[in-house]
């Protein structure tokens, strides 16, 4: 079985970029966000449960989930957010376990990109954890550039998450993505070499 590396970090830290760089080196990436999108596709049981809980107003005219609308509905309401998590998190956990097992049989490194890895206890599904961190000022700039909105809105999004320092403290590896892409590429290359040196990248092919 190949190594399953969980990747987590704060919002706009660059988790997807790190995952992409590892994929370029041969890793297979499983994204918790992508699994969530699969689970709420039209016709899926999880989508119907969301409609039963939150009403048909969360659907777009074509029957797709209005993710932005649902997010706005639950963001400021703790009880509603917990209802959403109670529906989605167990479904994502079940699907991710299957996908990770399948991938680990075929490749030396599987990346599980999961923003809420620690929050939902998903670190139990992986062998090692990498936390991607970013300077708080850079994080706010990137978040505003990505999502628009005011700096106060960006700060609220950051504050709603587990602190970066806590995720870094609990991780096996940490990459700081405060600088440019070249600096990030060097750190990913160093991580790959470290995984090789630790004997964790084992050829699983027959």
N, C-alpha and C positions, 0 to 999 in steps of 0.2 A: 504494500500500500504506500502511495506517495504521501508526502508531508502536506497537511492542511494548515495553511497560514491565514489566520484571521487578520483582516486589516480594518482598523477603526480610527477614529479621530473626530475632532470637532467639525462643525459645519464650515465648508469652504476651505478646509485644510489641504485638500488635494489628494484625497483617498483614491479617487478614480484615476487620476494621473499616475499614481504609484502602481495601481493595479495594471494599468495599460503598459507601463514600462516593464513590469514583470511578465506580462503576457508576451511582449516582444522577445523575451528570453525563453519562452516556451511554457510558461505557466498557463493553467486553465483557470479562468476567472468565473466565479459564481457570485452574483450580486444579489444581496437581500432585497434591494429596491426593485430589481428586475423580477424577482420571484413574486414580490407583492403585486406588481403590475399583471403578471400572469394570473394570479389568484383572483383578481377583480375584473377579469375580462368578462364581457357579456356571456351569460349562460353558466358562469361558475357559481358554485354554492356560496362562496364567500361574498360575492357581490350581492346576492339575494339577501343574505343575512344583514349586510350593511343597509340595504333598502328597508328591510323590516325594522331596523333599529333607528335609522335617521330620516326615513321618508324618501319618496321618489324625487324630491328636489335635488338630491345629490347626483342625479343622472343628467347627462347631456341629451339633447334631442335624439341622437343616434343610439342611445342606450349605453354609451360608454360612461364610466365613472368620471364625474367632474372632480378631479383630484384637488385642484386649487380651491374649489368651493367647499369640499369636505374638510380640507385643511384649515380653512378660515373658520369653519363651524366649530371645530374641536380645539383649535389652538389655545383659545383663552378660557376654555371650559374644562377643568380637570376631570370632572365626572364623565363628560362625553369622550374625552381623550382616552380614558380608561375603558370605556365601552368599545371604542375602536380597537384598542390594543388587545382586548379580550377576544375579539373576532379574528384579527389578522395575525397576531404573534404566534398562536399555536399552529395555524395553518402554514405560516412561513417556516416555523421550526420543523414541521414534519416534511415539507417539501425540500428544505435545505439539507436535511440529513440524507435523504435519498440521492440528491444531486451530488453532494460531497462524496458519498461512498462510491457512486458510479465513477466520478472523475478521478478519485484517488487510486482506483484500480488501473488507470490508463496512463498516468503521468506522474513524474517525480514531484511536482509542486502544484497544489491547488490553492488558489487564493479565494477566501471568502470575504468579500467586501461588505461590511455590515456597520453602518453608522452607530447603531444601538447595541453593539456586540455585548458590552458589559451590562447595559441596562436590562436586557432581556435574558441574561444568563447564557448567551450563545457562545461564550468562551469555552464552554464544556464540549462544544462540537468541533473544536479545532485543536491542533497540536501545539501551535505557538501563536503568539499575538504580536502584531506590529501596530504601534500607534503613530499616526502622522500628526505632527504638531505644527503650529504656525504662530508667528508673533501676533499678539492680539490686535495691534493696529493694522497690520497687513490683512488679517482675517476680516476685519470690518470693511476695509477697502474692497477686498475681493467679493465679499458678500453683497455689498451695495452695487458693485459693477455687475454681478451676476443676476441679482433679484430686483434691483432698483430699490426704491424706497429711501427712507431717511436713515441717518446713522442711528437714531434711537430705535427704529424698527429692527435694524441689524443687531443692535445690542440686546434687544429682547430675545431674538432668536438664539443668540449665543448663550444668554443667561438661562434659557430653558433647558440647556443640555448639561450633562455631567462635565465638570471642569476638565480641561485638557490635562492639567497636571495630574489629576487622579487617574486618567486613562494611561498616561505615560508611566506613572508609578507602577501600575499593574501589568504593564506589557513586558514581553521578552526583548523586544527591539523597539527603538524609537528613531524616526526620521524627522528632521526639522525642515519643513518646506517653506521657510520664510524668504528665501532668496529666489534665484531664477531657475529655469528649467535645467540648465547645465549643471548647477549645483545639486539639483535633485537627482539627475541622472548619475552623478558620481556616487551619491549615497546609496542609490538602488544597486549600482554595480558592487559597492562594498558589501551590502547586505547579501547579495547573491554569493559573493566569495566567502562570506562568513558561513552561510548555510552549507556550502560545499565543504568548508574546512571542518565544520561540526559533524559532517557525515550524514546530513539530513536529506540531501537530494539523491535519493537512491533510484536507479533505473528499475522500473516496475514491469518492463516488458519481458515476455517469456523468452 
